[in-house]
Amino acid sequence: MAGGSKLFSVCMLIFYAILLYFVFVNKNMIAMYMMGIGMFVEALVNCICAFQSKTK
């Protein structure tokens, strides 16, 4: 995921922990927005990493 970026992985872990908190306190609409944003950001970063030149 994300070219092995540890910083990105930690950021997404924190983001999803906050999302889980919102689910537990019954703030489902905020959780749905966060889930959509999180999935889009992960897909975007993975897409960028997939199309980057491997020769640096």
C-alpha atoms as one frame of an Amber mdcrd trajectory, in Angstrom:
protein
   0.000   0.000   0.000   1.241   3.457  -0.932   4.661   2.247  -1.932   5.464
   1.063   1.595   5.132   4.479   3.206   5.089   4.045   6.973   3.918   7.630
   7.543   0.912   7.170   5.263   0.051   3.882   6.958   0.138   5.480  10.419
  -1.965   8.430   9.227  -4.592   6.103   7.776  -4.584   4.013  10.967  -5.321
   7.128  13.031  -7.940   8.262  10.509  -9.756   4.919  10.670  -9.516   4.839
  14.490 -11.334   8.192  14.562 -13.873   6.798  12.100 -14.438   3.796  14.372
 -14.999   6.148  17.314 -17.687   8.001  15.338 -19.406   4.683  14.580 -19.418
   3.742  18.264 -20.900   7.101  19.356 -23.614   6.751  16.695 -22.422   9.567
  14.402 -23.017   7.455  11.328 -23.236  10.216   8.698 -19.821  11.626   9.658
 -18.454   8.069   9.645 -19.831   7.461   6.139 -18.238  10.664   4.822 -14.926
   9.736   6.451 -15.109   6.214   5.021 -15.662   7.564   1.513 -12.821  10.055
   1.859 -10.481   7.412   3.310 -11.157   4.908   0.546 -10.711   7.589  -2.126
  -7.402   8.804  -0.646  -6.043   5.252  -0.397  -7.062   4.505  -3.995  -5.558
   7.780  -5.223  -2.223   7.203  -3.465  -2.045   3.600  -4.690  -2.843   4.721
  -8.238  -0.136   7.390  -8.138   2.391   4.880  -6.795   1.458   2.346  -9.478
   2.064   4.828 -12.309   5.267   6.376 -10.959   8.460   5.587 -12.763  10.326
   2.768 -11.029  13.717   4.128 -12.149  14.792   6.854  -9.715
